């Protein structure tokens, strides 16, 4: 499927589309944002007026049926990703789905199969794969061989209990499993898991533990996991969302050095090896999803290159998270979508 220009429609023009993604559709060559949708029509109209979008809807089916829209960005919470992705695919329109790709791996597979059968491309918003900062990490590891052969990867993220989770009667959707599929681990841990998939290939074996220590909401607030890649590399991961301060680090240890960097923000990349310690700084762009959007547009318009974040790679991350949380979900009686 190739087209001269990609004309986007957004389903769910909420906060993530204000700066992170929305402007990137208009700022990318051969791309335009032509329609937006939100169930609250007043908010959809307000978004369209502020961002210069020609049309707005309060019904996703009408946006998908818009003849001027040939690609759909699904920016809703995960509980509706599969539904809107399948609707877009059935209409023959390329689809770009927010992360995590769906509520679980089974839903991801349904999206993949529908896209294949219809010949419709599906992309996932794991935008770090296209950011210059992470491409620098990849170049240091595999281009410059700054740490030799990678042997181990360890990732740690902990942060204080966020005030938005203090009111149990008004919890955000991120910790409501019927909408998000789980807790904050699914919402942000998926970014880390995806980037190490991009760097080192698929995780082929994984086990994990989860717990709810704070009791502020009904889903996990701590996760620990161990995993292995097909090339023999091993790894560990720890997430906790009730700690005394924020800390975010991915550490890759090689046979000749060590590199550390964070999943979030644009802090320094540190390399330690026989030549000493080196620091690299690469700023993130103002619209952080734009580099990935540019790869999608290039692929859909038949230009050189392809989007690095596919439905298949997005589904792998969902599979890993399912494995990590499987026993916790079983023991706590939490079913996806319940």
C-alpha positions in Angstrom: 0.0 0.0 0.0 1.6 3.3 -1.1 0.1 6.7 -1.4 1.4 10.1 -2.5 0.5 11.7 0.9 -0.6 10.4 4.2 -3.8 12.0 5.5 -4.2 11.2 9.2 -7.2 11.0 11.5 -6.7 10.7 15.2 -9.1 8.7 17.4 -8.7 10.0 20.9 -7.2 13.5 20.7 -6.2 13.6 24.4 -3.1 14.8 26.2 -0.6 12.6 24.4 -1.6 14.2 21.1 -1.1 17.8 22.2 2.7 17.9 21.9 4.2 14.4 21.8 2.5 13.2 18.6 -0.2 15.4 17.1 2.0 18.2 15.7 4.3 15.6 14.1 1.7 14.5 11.6 1.5 18.0 10.2 5.2 18.8 10.4 6.3 15.6 8.5 6.7 16.0 4.7 3.9 14.3 2.6 1.8 14.1 5.7 -1.2 16.0 7.1 -3.6 15.8 10.0 -7.1 16.2 8.5 -9.5 14.9 11.2 -9.7 14.2 14.9 -12.2 12.4 17.1 -13.1 12.4 20.8 -16.3 11.1 22.4 -16.7 14.6 24.0 -17.5 16.6 20.8 -16.7 19.9 22.5 -13.2 18.8 23.3 -12.7 17.4 19.8 -13.9 20.7 18.3 -11.6 22.6 20.6 -8.6 20.5 19.6 -9.4 20.9 15.9 -9.7 24.7 16.3 -6.5 25.1 18.3 -4.4 22.9 16.0 -5.9 23.9 12.6 -7.5 20.5 11.9 -10.2 20.7 9.2 -12.7 18.3 10.7 -13.7 16.8 14.0 -15.9 14.0 15.1 -17.5 12.5 18.2 -17.9 9.1 16.6 -14.8 7.0 15.6 -16.7 5.1 12.9 -17.4 8.4 11.1 -13.7 9.4 11.3 -12.7 6.1 9.9 -15.2 6.4 7.1 -14.0 9.9 6.1 -12.9 9.4 2.5 -10.1 12.0 3.0 -8.5 9.9 5.9 -6.2 7.2 4.7 -4.4 6.5 7.9 -5.7 6.3 11.5 -3.8 7.0 14.7 -5.4 5.2 17.7 -4.5 7.2 20.7 -7.1 5.9 23.2 -6.4 3.7 26.3 -5.5 0.1 25.6 -9.0 -1.3 26.2 -10.1 0.0 22.8 -6.9 -0.4 20.8 -8.0 -3.7 19.2 -11.5 -2.5 18.5 -10.4 0.7 16.6 -7.5 -1.0 14.9 -9.7 -3.7 13.5 -12.2 -1.1 12.3 -9.5 0.8 10.6 -8.0 -2.3 9.0 -11.5 -3.4 7.8 -11.8 0.0 6.1 -8.4 -0.5 4.4 -6.7 2.3 6.3 -3.2 2.0 7.7 -3.2 2.2 11.5 -0.7 3.6 14.0 -1.6 2.3 17.5 -0.5 3.8 20.9 1.5 1.6 23.2 1.1 -0.8 24.7 -0.3 -2.3 21.6 -3.4 -3.9 23.2 -4.6 -5.4 26.5 -2.7 -8.6 26.0 -0.7 -10.6 23.5 -3.8 -12.4 22.2 -5.4 -9.1 21.2 -2.1 -8.1 19.5 -2.2 -11.3 17.5 -5.7 -10.6 16.4 -4.6 -7.2 15.1 -1.6 -8.7 13.3 -3.7 -11.4 11.6 -6.3 -8.9 10.5 -3.6 -6.6 9.0 -1.9 -9.4 7.2 -5.2 -10.7 5.7 -6.2 -7.3 4.5 -2.8 -6.2 3.4 -3.0 -3.2 5.7 0.2 -1.9 7.5 0.1 -1.7 11.3 2.6 0.4 13.3 3.0 0.8 17.1 4.0 4.0 18.9 7.2 2.7 20.4 8.8 5.9 19.2 12.1 5.5 21.0 13.3 3.2 18.2 13.5 6.3 16.0 14.9 8.8 18.5 18.5 10.1 17.8 19.4 9.4 21.5 18.7 5.7 21.3 20.2 5.5 17.8 23.4 6.9 19.4 23.3 4.1 22.0 22.9 1.5 19.3 25.8 3.0 17.3 28.1 3.0 20.4 27.3 -0.6 21.2 27.3 -2.1 17.7 29.1 0.5 15.5 31.9 1.6 17.7 32.0 -1.6 19.8 32.5 0.7 22.8 31.8 -2.1 25.3 32.9 -5.0 23.3 30.4 -7.9 23.1 27.3 -7.2 25.2 26.8 -9.9 27.9 24.2 -8.6 30.4 21.5 -6.0 30.5 20.0 -4.7 33.7 17.2 -2.2 34.0 15.9 -0.4 37.1 13.1 2.1 37.4 11.7 3.3 40.7 9.8 6.5 41.6 7.6 7.9 44.4 3.9 7.2 44.6 2.4 9.9 42.2 -0.2 12.2 43.7 -2.7 11.4 41.0 -3.0 7.9 42.5 -3.8 9.2 46.0 -7.6 9.3 45.6 -8.9 5.7 45.3 -12.3 6.9 44.2 -10.9 8.8 41.2 -8.1 6.7 39.9 -6.6 7.4 36.5 -7.1 4.8 33.8 -3.5 3.8 34.0 -4.2 1.7 37.1 -7.6 0.5 36.2 -7.1 -3.0 34.7 -10.4 -3.0 32.8 -9.0 -0.1 30.8 -5.2 -0.4 31.0 -4.7 -4.1 31.4 -2.7 -3.6 34.6 -0.6 -1.0 36.4 2.0 1.6 35.7 4.4 -1.2 34.7 2.4 -1.8 31.6 2.1 1.9 30.8 5.8 2.8 31.1 7.7 -0.4 31.5 6.7 -1.4 28.0 9.0 1.4 26.7 12.1 -0.1 28.3 11.2 -3.6 27.2 10.7 -2.5 23.7 14.0 -0.6 23.4 16.0 -3.6 24.7 14.1 -5.7 22.1 15.2 -3.2 19.4 18.8 -3.3 20.7 19.3 -7.0 21.3 16.5 -8.8 19.6 13.5 -10.7 21.0 13.4 -11.9 24.6 12.8 -15.6 24.2 12.5 -16.7 27.8 11.2 -14.7 30.8 9.9 -15.1 34.3 8.7 -12.6 36.8 7.2 -11.7 40.1 4.8 -8.8 40.9 3.3 -7.5 44.1 1.1 -4.7 45.5 2.9 -3.3 48.5 1.2 0.1 48.9 -2.4 -0.9 48.4 -3.3 2.4 46.8 -5.0 0.6 43.9 -5.8 -2.9 43.0 -3.0 -3.7 40.5 0.7 -4.3 40.9 3.0 -1.5 42.1 6.2 -3.6 42.0 7.6 -5.9 39.4 10.8 -8.0 39.1 11.8 -10.1 36.1 14.7 -12.1 34.6 15.0 -12.9 30.9 17.1 -14.3 28.1 17.7 -13.4 24.5 18.2 -15.8 21.6 21.9 -15.0 21.5 22.5 -16.1 25.1 22.5 -12.6 26.7 20.8 -12.5 30.0 19.0 -9.7 31.8 17.1 -8.5 34.8 14.4 -5.8 35.4 13.0 -4.1 38.5 10.2 -1.5 38.7 8.7 0.0 41.8 6.2 2.9 42.1 6.4 3.7 45.8 10.0 4.6 46.3 11.7 7.6 47.9 13.0 9.2 44.7 13.1 8.8 40.9 15.7 6.6 39.4 15.8 5.3 35.8 18.7 3.3 34.3 19.4 0.7 31.7 22.9 -0.8 32.1 24.5 -2.9 29.5 27.7 -4.7 30.5 30.0 -6.0 27.8 33.3 -7.9 27.8 35.2 -4.7 27.4 33.1 -2.0 29.0 29.8 -0.7 30.3 27.1 1.7 29.0 24.3 3.3 31.0 21.4 5.4 29.9 17.8 6.2 30.9 14.6 5.2 29.2 12.9 8.5 29.9 14.1 12.1 29.4 17.3 13.0 27.5 19.9 12.6 30.2 23.5 11.7 29.4 24.7 8.3 28.0 27.7 7.1 29.9 30.3 4.7 28.6 33.1 3.1 30.7 35.9 1.1 29.1 39.7 0.9 29.0 39.9 4.4 27.5 38.2 5.9 30.5 34.7 7.3 31.0 32.9 9.2 28.3 29.6 11.1 28.3 27.3 11.7 25.3 24.3 14.0 25.2 21.7 13.9 22.5 18.6 16.0 23.0 15.1 14.8 22.2 13.1 16.6 19.5 10.2 18.9 20.7 7.6 16.5 19.3 9.0 13.2 20.5 7.0 10.9 18.2 7.8 12.9 15.0 10.9 10.8 14.0 8.9 7.6 14.1 6.0 9.3 12.3 8.5 10.3 9.6 9.5 6.6 9.1 5.8 5.6 8.8 5.1 8.3 6.2 8.3 7.3 4.3 7.2 3.7 4.2 3.6 4.5 3.2 4.7 6.9 0.4 7.2 4.4 -1.0 10.3 6.2 0.0 13.5 4.6 1.2 13.4 2.9 4.6 10.8 1.3 6.8 9.2 2.0 10.2 11.2 0.1 12.9 8.2 -0.3 15.2 5.8 -2.9 13.7 2.9 -4.8 15.0 5.1 -7.9 15.3 7.7 -6.1 17.5 4.9 -4.4 19.5 3.3 -7.8 20.2 6.6 -9.2 21.5 6.6 -6.6 24.2 3.0 -7.5 25.2 4.0 -11.2 25.3 6.9 -10.4 27.7 4.6 -8.4 30.0 2.0 -11.2 30.0 4.6 -13.7 31.0 5.9 -11.5 33.8 2.4 -10.8 35.3 0.9 -14.2 34.6 1.2 -15.7 38.1 0.3 -12.4 39.8 -2.8 -12.1 37.8 -3.8 -15.6 38.5 -3.1 -15.4 42.2 -4.9 -12.0 42.6 -7.8 -13.1 40.5 -7.3 -10.2 38.0 -8.5 -11.1 34.5 -7.7 -8.8 31.6 -10.7 -6.6 30.8 -12.6 -7.7 34.0 
